[in-house]
Amino acid sequence: MSDSNMHPIVERMMAADTMSQWLGIEVLESAPGVCRCSLEVREDMVNGFGIAHGAITYALADSTLAFAVNAQGRHAVSVTSTIQHLAPVMLGDTLHAEAILRAEGGRIVHVDVEVQNQKGTRVAWLTATGFKKSTSWT
């Protein structure tokens, strides 16, 4: 799963991340504190209203922020997160998520993730607080 745009830590994470693999997440860019990912909404991702289940958008945003923060070198997990669903996501849409590092301290990091569809419409916004553990990826 080697990709010149994928940070080595993100490459290791993706190799073991069966959820992100199942979703079909593609890492478009990753570096310490930076990540952009995408996925295409499949038939098995829509709910009874015929729109993508909110968990799909949430999972894409969550993986994107995890890759951005972990690429900084320390194991990191989200502690809290809130998502706003701003527009419906339809079957066949291609979603693009971008992590935006807002602030970080020694162990706490604040990250936003913007999710847009293929038309550039913002469909979701996730705000998260992460915790950087003392263990590292090296």
C-alpha positions in Angstrom: 0.0 0.0 0.0 2.9 2.3 -0.7 2.1 5.7 -2.0 4.5 8.7 -2.4 1.8 11.0 -0.9 1.3 8.8 2.2 3.4 9.4 5.3 5.1 6.2 6.6 3.1 6.2 9.9 -0.2 6.7 8.0 0.8 3.8 5.7 1.3 1.6 8.8 -2.0 2.7 10.2 -3.9 2.0 7.0 -2.3 -1.5 6.7 -4.0 -2.4 10.0 -7.2 -0.2 9.8 -9.8 -2.6 8.4 -12.6 0.0 9.0 -10.9 2.6 6.8 -10.1 -0.1 4.2 -13.8 -1.3 4.2 -15.0 2.2 3.7 -12.6 2.5 0.7 -10.8 5.5 2.1 -8.1 6.8 -0.1 -5.3 8.9 1.5 -4.6 11.7 -1.0 -2.0 13.5 1.1 -0.6 13.0 4.6 2.2 14.6 6.6 2.7 15.6 10.2 -0.5 17.5 11.1 -1.9 17.3 7.6 -4.2 14.8 5.9 -6.6 14.8 3.0 -8.7 11.7 2.3 -11.6 10.7 0.0 -14.2 7.9 -0.4 -17.0 7.1 -2.8 -20.5 6.5 -1.3 -21.6 3.0 -2.1 -25.1 1.4 -2.0 -24.3 -0.3 1.3 -23.6 3.1 2.9 -27.1 4.7 2.5 -29.9 4.7 5.0 -33.6 4.3 4.7 -33.9 7.8 3.3 -31.6 7.0 0.4 -28.8 9.3 1.7 -25.5 8.3 3.2 -25.7 7.3 6.9 -24.1 10.0 9.1 -21.7 7.4 10.4 -20.0 7.2 7.0 -19.2 10.9 6.9 -18.2 10.8 10.6 -15.9 7.8 10.0 -14.2 9.5 7.0 -13.6 12.6 9.1 -12.4 10.6 12.1 -9.9 8.6 10.1 -8.6 11.8 8.4 -8.0 13.5 11.7 -6.3 10.4 13.2 -3.9 10.1 10.3 -3.0 13.8 10.5 -2.3 13.8 14.3 -0.6 10.3 14.4 1.8 11.3 11.6 3.3 13.7 14.1 4.9 10.7 15.6 3.1 9.9 18.8 0.1 7.5 19.3 -3.0 9.7 19.4 -6.7 9.1 19.9 -9.7 11.3 19.9 -11.3 12.1 23.2 -14.3 14.1 22.1 -15.7 15.0 18.7 -18.8 16.7 17.3 -20.0 16.6 13.8 -22.4 18.9 12.0 -24.1 17.4 8.9 -24.6 20.4 6.7 -26.0 18.9 3.4 -27.2 15.4 2.3 -24.7 13.0 1.0 -26.0 10.9 -1.9 -25.2 7.5 -3.4 -22.3 7.9 -5.8 -21.0 11.1 -4.2 -17.2 11.3 -3.7 -16.4 12.9 -0.4 -13.2 14.8 0.3 -12.1 15.4 3.9 -9.3 17.7 5.1 -7.9 17.8 8.6 -7.2 21.3 9.9 -4.9 21.5 13.0 -6.2 24.3 15.1 -4.1 24.1 18.3 -1.9 21.7 20.2 -0.1 21.4 23.4 2.1 18.7 24.8 -0.6 16.1 24.9 -3.8 17.8 23.7 -4.6 18.7 20.1 -7.6 20.4 18.6 -8.5 19.5 15.0 -11.3 20.4 12.7 -12.2 18.3 9.6 -14.0 19.8 6.6 -15.9 17.3 4.4 -17.0 18.3 0.9 -18.6 16.5 -1.9 -17.3 16.3 -5.5 -19.1 19.6 -6.3 -17.2 21.5 -3.5 -20.3 21.7 -1.3 -19.4 21.4 2.4 -21.5 18.5 3.7 -20.0 18.1 7.2 -17.8 19.8 9.7 -16.2 17.8 12.6 -14.5 19.4 15.6 -12.4 17.1 17.8 -10.0 17.1 20.8 -7.3 14.5 20.7 -4.9 13.1 23.3 -1.3 12.3 22.3 -0.1 9.3 24.3 3.5 9.0 25.6 4.1 6.1 23.2 5.6 6.8 19.7 5.4 5.2 16.4 9.1 4.6 16.2 
